[in-house]
Amino acid sequence: MNQSLARTIHFRPQERNIFFHLLTACNLSCRHCYINPAQHGTGTVSRQTMEEWLTLFYNPAKESNVIFLGGEPTLHPDLVHGIRFARSLGYRSITIDSNGFLHHNLLDRLSPDEAVLSFSLDGPDPAVNDPLRGEGVFAVCRGNLEKAIALGFDVSVIYTVSSLNLNHLHRMPELLASLGCKRFFIQVIGLRGKSAAGGQGGLQVSPEEWLRVIPEVASNAARRGIHVIYPKVFLESGEEFQCAGLVAENYFIFPNGRVYLCPLCEDFPLHSHRIEGKRLVENEGITEKKLFSLTIPEGCVMNKLLQPGNIEYHADGSPRHRISCCLLKQELR
């Protein structure tokens, strides 16, 4: 399949997306977890703070969406309350990104029309998934995914591609089709959190591997009636670079009050804003926001600054591939 057959999902200025990390605690210890407690804190957002921050970031003039994350968000005892409070404010869509354990009997306390459930699976079977996410995780996640589908929930599966599971990605469309899952997110592994720490080297895949495998698997899934979304990663020749930090509204919120506009920056104190009380305050000094406008041949300036090992060069010094904004997506239906 030619990658150009996929449609680029361009940034929408009338849309606002809130990635709300309710806590950093998790019942798993995945090899590629991006949470960094030194930067994100170890606390849990209280029910009152949850309401205040949802109110702070809701904009009735925008199509506002919220994605609840962790750690593992279903560990939060007030998650269902937060979902219903967000609905009462008018958020257009509400999604829970879960490792699949669905704590606090979530499926028994939530109605299918209240939230979308997104499950993380990094392999088509336990032999591939569990060395990455933990022993027994595949069985629990699959069981709860099947139960959620049977109950009528709108569900999706996220597969984080690494060198350890790339060659098994082609088996996922058949699994998802057999389960009745109609939405599939293929995610590139980032050099954040554990992936950036010592002892986890070699998890990333090369540009050639990504372009060889991902578009073909996405096409196969789409032929089975599955809606597929995956990062664009590389720009086509002559394609204009766009930074979400300049042309879109995405806020990545952490329990310690840090607010980032770019997820690549989350291992560093480069956050553009912080929450003080009920106010969003812009930080002074060098922050991610002040770097977004820099134009470079490599494309994404944050990738060049923070993950320079991702970029390869020709003999004349020009980059072999131009890196897209990490939030720019491709889709196939």
FIDREN-974436 format. One record per atom (N, C-alpha, C): x, y, z; residue in one letter. Coordinates in steps of 0.1 Angstrom, whole numbers, plus 5000, padded with zeros to 4 digits. Layout:
BEGIN
XYZa ...
This chain:
BEGIN
500849885000m 500050005000m 500950125000m 500550224992n 501250354992n 500650445003n 501550505011q 501150575023q 500250695019q 500450745006s 499650865002s 498150835002s 497750705002l 496350665001l 495650695015l 496450715025a 495850745038a 495550895038a 494550935045r 494151075046r 494751145058r 495351255057t 495951325068t 494851405075t 494751385088i 493751455097i 494451585101i 494051695094h 494651825097h 494051885110h 494851965116f 494552035128f 493252125126f 492452115136r 491152195135r 491252305145r 491252435141p 491352545150p 490152555159p 489052505155q 487752515163q 487652405173q 488752315175e 488652205184e 489652225195e 489252175207r 490152185219r 490252045225r 491451985227n 491551855232n 492351865246n 491751805256i 492351805269i 492751665273i 494051645275f 494651515279f 494951525294f 493951475302f 493951495316f 494451375324f 495751385329h 496351285337h 495851295351h 494951215356l 494351225369l 495251185380l 496251095377l 497151045386l 498350985379l 499450955385t 500550895379t 500750745383t 499950705393a 500050565398a 499450465388a 499950345388c 499450245378c 499750105385c 498850015381n 499049875386n 499949795378n 500449845366l 501349785357l 502649855357l 503649795351s 504949865350s 505549835336s 504849895326c 505149865312c 506549915308c 507249845299r 508649875296r 508750015289r 507750055283h 507750185276h 506950295282h 506550285294c 505750385301c 506350525299c 505550625296y 506150755294y 506050845306y 505350795317i 505150875329i 506450895336i 506751015340n 508051055347n 507651125360n 507551045371p 507151105384p 507951225388p 509251235384a 510051345388a 509551475381a 508951465370q 508451575363q 506851595364q 506151485366h 504751485366h 504151475380h 504951445390g 504451435404g 503951295407g 503651265419t 503151135423t 501851145430t 501151255429g 499951275435g 498751235427g 497551245433t 496251215426t 495451335427t 494851375416v 493951495415v 492651465424v 492351555432s 491151535441s 489851555433s 488751515438r 487451535431r 487251685429r 487551775439q 487251915437q 488251975426q 489451935427t 490451975416t 490051935402t 489551805402m 489051755389m 487951845383m 487051885391e 485951965387e 486452105383e 487452165391e 487952295388e 488752295375e 489552195372w 490352185360w 489552155348w 488552075349l 487652055338l 486852175334l 486452255344t 485852385342t 486752485335t 488052485340l 489052585335l 489352565321l 489352435316f 489752415302f 488552395293f 487352395298y 486252385289y 485952515282y 485752515269n 485552635261n 484252605253n 483152675257p 481852645250p 481952695235p 482852775232a 482952815218a 483752725209a 484352615216k 485152515209k 484452385210k 484852295201e 484452155202e 485452085212e 485052095225s 486052055235s 485851905238s 487051835238n 487151685241n 488051665253n 487751565260v 488651535272v 489051385271v 490251355273i 490851215274i 491351205288i 490751105296f 491251085309f 492450975308f 493551015314l 494750925314l 495350915328l 496350825329g 497050815342g 498550835339g 499350755346g 499050625352g 497850555346g 497150485355e 495950415350e 494750495356e 493950555347p 492850645352p 491750575359p 491550445356t 490450375363t 490750345378t 492050365382l 492350355396l 491750465404l 491450575397h 490850695404h 489450665409h 489150675422p 487850645427p 486750735422p 487150855417d 486150955413d 486050965398d 486650875390l 486650885376l 485250895370l 484250815375v 482950815369v 482350955372v 482551005384h 482051145387h 482651245377h 483951235375g 484651325365g 484051315351g 483751195347i 483051175334i 481751255333i 480951235344r 479651295344r 479651445345r 480651485353f 480851635354f 481251695341f 482151625334a 482551675321a 481351685311a 480551575311r 479351575303r 478451695306r 478251725319s 477351835324s 477851965319s 479251975318l 479852105313l 479552125298l 479552015290g 479252015276g 480451965267g 481351895273y 482451835265y 481851745255y 482351755242r 481751685231r 481951535232r 483251505235s 483551355236s 484451335249s 484251215255i 484951185267i 485551045264i 486851025266t 487550905264t 488350865276t 488350735279i 489250685290i 490250595283i 491550635285d 492650545280d 493150455291d 492850325290s 493050235301s 494050115297s 494650055307n 495449935304n 494549815303n 493249835305g 492349725304g 491849665316g 492349705328f 491949635340f 490649695346f 490349815342l 489049875345l 488649865360l 489449925368h 489249915383h 487949975387h 487549945400h 486350005406h 485049965398h 485049845392n 483949795385n 483349895375n 484249945367l 483850055358l 482750025349l 482749905343l 481749865333l 480349855340l 480349825353d 479049815360d 478449955364d 479350055364r 478950185369r 478750285358r 479150255346l 479150345335l 478250295324l 477550395318s 476650355306s 477450375293s 477150295283p 477950295271p 477850435264p 476850515266d 476750645260d 477550755267d 478250715279e 478850825287e 480350845283e 481050745277a 482450755274a 482850645264a 483950685257v 484650585248v 485750525256v 485850395255l 486950315262l 488050275253l 489250315256s 490350285247s 491350195255s 491550075249f 492349965256f 493749965250f 494749945258s 496149935253s 496549785252s 496849745240l 497349605237l 498549615229l 499649555232d 500849575225d 501249435218d 500349355216g 500649225210g 499349155207g 499349065197p 498048985194p 497848865203p 498848845211d 498648725221d 499548755233d 499348675243p 500148695256p 501648685253p 502148605244a 503548585242a 504248715237a 503548795230v 504048925226v 503749035235v 502449045240n 502049155248n 502649155262n 502649035269d 502949035283d 504349065287d 505349025278p 506749075282p 506849225282p 505949295275l 506049445274l 505149505285l 504049445289r 503049505298r 502949435311r 503349305312g 503149235324g 502449095323g 502849005331e 502348865330e 500848865333e 500048805324g 498648795326g 497848915321g 498449015316v 497849145312v 496949115300v 497449045290f 496649025278f 495348965281f 495248855289a 494048785292a 493048885298a 493448965308v 492549055315v 492049165305v 492949225298c 492649325288c 491649275278c 491949165272r 491049105262r 489649075268r 489649015280g 488348985286g 487549105288g 488149215293n 487349335296n 486949405283n 487849395273l 487449445260l 486249375254l 486249245255e 485049165250e 483849205258e 483949215271k 482749255279k 482249395275k 483149485273a 482749625270a 482049625256a 482549555247i 481849545233i 480549485235i 480349375243a 479149305244a 478049395251a 478549485260l 477649585266l 477249705258l 477949715246g 477549825237g 478449945238g 479649935245f 480550055246f 481250075232f 481550195229d 482350235218d 483750215223d 484550125216v 485850095221v 486850115210v 488150125214s 489250125205s 490450055211s 491450015203v 492649955208v 493850035204v 494750055213i 496050125210i 497150025210i 497950025200y 499149935199y 500350025197y 501250025207t 502450105207t 503550025200t 503950065188v 504949995180v 506350015186v 507049905187s 508449905191s 509149795184s 510449785185s 511249685179s 510849545184s 510249535195l 509849415201l 508549355196l 507749445190n 506449395186n 506049435171n 506949505165l 506649545151l 506249435142l 506949325143n 506749215133n 505549135137n 504749175147h 503549105150h 502349195148h 502549315144l 501449415142l 500549365131l 501049295121h 500149245110h 499049145114h 499249095126r 498248995131r 497149065139r 497249195141m 496249265149m 494949285142m 494849315129p 493549335122p 492649215124p 493149095122e 492348975123e 491848965138e 492648985148l 492248985162l 491049085164l 491249205160l 490249315162l 488949285155l 489049235143a 487849195136a 487149085143a 487848985148s 487148875155s 486448925168s 487049025174l 486449085187l 485349175184l 485249235172g 484249335169g 484649475172g 486049495174c 486549625176c 486649705163c 486149825162k 486049895150k 487050015149k 487850035159r 488750145159r 490150105164r 491150135156f 492550095159f 493450205158f 494250235169f 495250345170f 496650275170f 497450305160i 498750255160i 499650365164i 500450345175q 501250455180q 502750425179q 503450535176v 504950515176v 505450535190v 506450455193i 507050465206i 507950595207i 507850675218g 508550795219g 509750775229g 510750865228l 511850855238l 511450945250l 510550895257r 510050955269r 509950855280r 510050905293g 509850815304g 510850705304g 510350575305k 511250465306k 511950435292k 511350475281s 511950455268s 513150545267s 513250655274a 514450735273a 515450705284a 515150615293a 516050585304a 516950475300a 518050455308g 518950355305g 518350215306g 518850125298g 518449985298g 517249965289g 516650065283q 515550045274q 515850085260q 517150085257g 517550125243g 517150025233g 517050075220g 516749985209g 515249955208g 514350025215l 512949995213l 512350065201l 512950175196q 512450245184q 512650165172q 511850185162v 512050125149v 512550235139v 513250185128s 513850275119s 512750335110s 513050445103p 512050505093p 511650405083p 512650325078e 512350225067e 511350125073e 511550075085e 510749975091e 509350025092e 509250155098w 507850215100w 507150225086w 507750275076l 507150295063l 506850165056l 507650065059r 507349935053r 506149865059r 506049875072v 505049795079v 503649865082v 503749985087i 502550045092i 501450075082i 501750135070p 500750165061p 500050035056p 500849935054e 500249805049e 499249745059e 499649745072v 498849695082v 497549775083v 497749905082a 496549995083a 495549965072a 496049945060s 495249915048s 494449785050s 495149685056n 494549555058n 493449575068n 493649645079a 492649675089a 491449745083a 491649845075a 490649925069a 489749835060a 490349745053r 489649655044r 488649565052r 488949545065r 488149465074r 487049555081r 486949675077g 485949765083g 486349835095g 487649835098i 488249895110i 488750035107i 488350135115h 488850275113h 490250285120h 491250315112v 492650315117v 493250455117v 493850485128i 494550615129i 496050585134i 496950655128y 498350635132y 499150765129y 500250795136p 500950915134p 501550925120p 501551045115k 502151065102k 503651045102k 504351085112v 505751065115v 506651145105v 506551105092f 507351165082f 506551245072f 507051365068l 506451445058l 506851405044l 505851415035e 506151395021e 507051505015e 507651475004s 508451584998s 507651704994s 508051824998g 507251944995g 506151965005g 505851875014e 504651895023e 505051995034e 504152085037e 504452195047e 504352135061e 505352175069f 505352135083f 504352225091f 503552165099q 502652245108q 502852195123q 502952285132c 503152245146c 501852265153c 501452165160a 500152165167a 500252275178a 501352305184g 501552405194g 501152545189g 501252565175l 500952695169l 499552705163l 499052585158v 497852595150v 496652515156v 496852445168a 495852365174a 495752395189a 494752345196e 494652355210e 494652225217e 495852185221n 495952055229n 496652085242n 496052045253y 496652065266y 496851935273y 498151915277f 498451785284f 498651825299f 497751785308i 497651835321i 498151715331i 498951755340f 499451655350f 499051695364f 499051595373p 498551615387p 499351725394p 500551755391n 501351855398n 501051995392n 500052005383g 499652135378g 500452185365g 501352095361r 502052135348r 501152115336r 501252205327v 500452195315v 501352215303v 501452115295y 502252115283y 501452125270y 502052185260l 501352185247l 501952075237l 503052025241c 503751925232c 504151805241c 503651685237p 504051575246p 505551535245p 506251575235l 507651545234l 508451605246l 507851715251c 508551795262c 508351745276c 507551645278e 507151605291e 508151555300e 509351515295d 510451475304d 511251595309d 510851715306f 511651835309f 510751945315f 511252035323p 510552145328p 510352255318p 509852225306l 509652315295l 508152355293l 507352315303h 505852335301h 505552475300h 504652505291s 504352645287s 503452705298s 502652625305h 501752685315h 501752605328h 501252665338r 500952595351r 499652635356r 499052545364i 497752585370i 497952635385i 497552745387e 497552805401e 496152835406e 495752755415g 494352775420g 493452735409g 492652835404k 491652815393k 492152885381k 493452925380r 493853005369r 494952925361r 494952955348l 496052895339l 497053015337l 498252985342v 499353085342v 500453055332v 500753145323e 501853115313e 503253135320e 504053045318n 505453045324n 506353145316n 507253195324e 508253285318e 509553205314e 510453265307g 511753205304g 511553115292g 512553025290i 512452935278i 511552825281i 510452815273t 509452715274t 509252655260t 508552545259e 508152485246e 507552585237e 506652665242k 505952765233k 506852855226k 507952895232k 508852985226k 509752925215k 509752785215l 510552715205l 509752665193l 508452665194f 507652615183f 507852685170f 508052815170s 508152895158s 509452885150s 510452805156l 511752795149l 511552705137l 512052745126t 511952675113t 513252605110t 513252475108i 514452395105i 514152295094i 515152255087p 514952155076p 514452025081p 514751995093e 514251855098e 512751855101e 512051965101g 510651965104g 510452005118g 510151905127c 509751935141c 510951975149c 510952095154v 512152145162v 512252075175v 511152035181m 511251975194m 511851835192m 511551765181n 512151635179n 513651655177n 514051755170k 515551785168k 516251815181k 515551895190l 516251925202l 516251815212l 515151745213l 515051645224l 515251495220l 515151475207q 515251335202q 516151335189q 517351395190p 518051405177p 518551275171p 518551165179g 518851035174g 517850985164g 516651045163n 515650995154n 515951035140n 516851135138i 517051195124i 518351145118i 518251095106e 519351055098e 519651155087e 520951165083y 521251275073y 521951215061y 521851285050h 522651255038h 524051305039h 524851265030a 526251305031a 526451465030a 525551525024d 525551675023d 525051745035d 524551675045g 524051735057g 522551755058g 521851725047s 520451745046s 519751615053s 518651635059p 517951525066p 517351425056p 517451295058r 516951195050r 515451195050r 514851235062h 513451235064h 513051365072h 512051435068r 511551545076r 510451495086r 510651535099i 509751475109i 508551565110i 507451505110s 506151565112s 505851605127s 504951685129c 504451715143c 503951575148c 504251545161c 503851415166c 502351395168c 501651505167l 500151505169l 499451505155l 500151505144l 499551495131l 499351355128l 498051315124k 497651175122k 497251155108k 497351025104q 496850965092q 495650875096q 494750865087e 493650775089e 493150695077e 492650585079l 492150495068l 490750435074l 489850435065r 488550375069r 488150265059r 
